[in-house]
Amino acid sequence: MTPVTTLAEWKAKPTVDVLRALLEKAERGEISGLLYVTKEGRRRPQRIGLTGDYRDDPIQALAVTERVRHVVNGMIDGNTDN
């Protein structure tokens, strides 16, 4: 029997790949904090979370969100250097 990949699995693959890589790093103790936003469908609100150093010192998280804003705006403007 040939394995079949569902459309949902195919669409989620890049996210799953990143999460697996982050989990491996976290298990090795290489990650001290995580700031994340998840989107769970079109009509559901996004979920935002902070762990570790970002939760302990939200000022660091605020600085990172400004960098994210800068990168996303560059993507919108067509800047591929980010």
ZAMARGU-4260 file (C-alpha; in steps of 0.2 Angstrom, whole numbers, plus 5000, padded with zeros to 4 digits):
<rodrens>
0) 5000/5000/5000 | 5007/5017/4995 | 5007/5030/5009 | 4995/5044/5006 | 4998/5062/5012
5) 4983/5072/5016 | 4981/5090/5010 | 4982/5096/5028 | 4998/5086/5032 | 5006/5093/5016
10) 5001/5111/5020 | 5007/5109/5038 | 5024/5101/5034 | 5034/5117/5035 | 5027/5121/5052
15) 5029/5103/5058 | 5048/5103/5052 | 5051/5120/5061 | 5043/5113/5077 | 5053/5097/5077
20) 5069/5107/5074 | 5065/5118/5089 | 5060/5104/5100 | 5077/5095/5097 | 5086/5111/5101
25) 5075/5114/5117 | 5078/5096/5123 | 5097/5100/5121 | 5095/5115/5131 | 5099/5127/5117
30) 5084/5137/5118 | 5081/5149/5133 | 5064/5157/5127 | 5051/5156/5114 | 5039/5169/5108
35) 5025/5162/5097 | 5009/5165/5088 | 4998/5152/5081 | 4984/5153/5068 | 4971/5139/5069
40) 4960/5142/5055 | 4952/5157/5047 | 4939/5161/5060 | 4948/5157/5076 | 4958/5170/5085
45) 4977/5169/5085 | 4985/5162/5101 | 5001/5171/5107 | 5012/5164/5120 | 5029/5167/5129
50) 5040/5155/5138 | 5057/5155/5147 | 5067/5171/5146 | 5054/5180/5136 | 5041/5177/5149
55) 5053/5181/5163 | 5058/5198/5154 | 5044/5204/5143 | 5054/5219/5138 | 5065/5207/5128
60) 5050/5200/5119 | 5044/5217/5115 | 5061/5221/5106 | 5059/5204/5096 | 5041/5209/5091
65) 5048/5225/5084 | 5061/5215/5074 | 5047/5203/5068 | 5037/5219/5062 | 5052/5225/5052
70) 5055/5208/5044 | 5036/5206/5040 | 5035/5223/5033 | 5050/5220/5022 | 5041/5204/5015
75) 5026/5214/5011 | 5036/5227/5002 | 5045/5213/4992 | 5062/5214/5001 | 5069/5196/5001
80) 5084/5200/5011 | 5076/5195/5028
</rodrens>
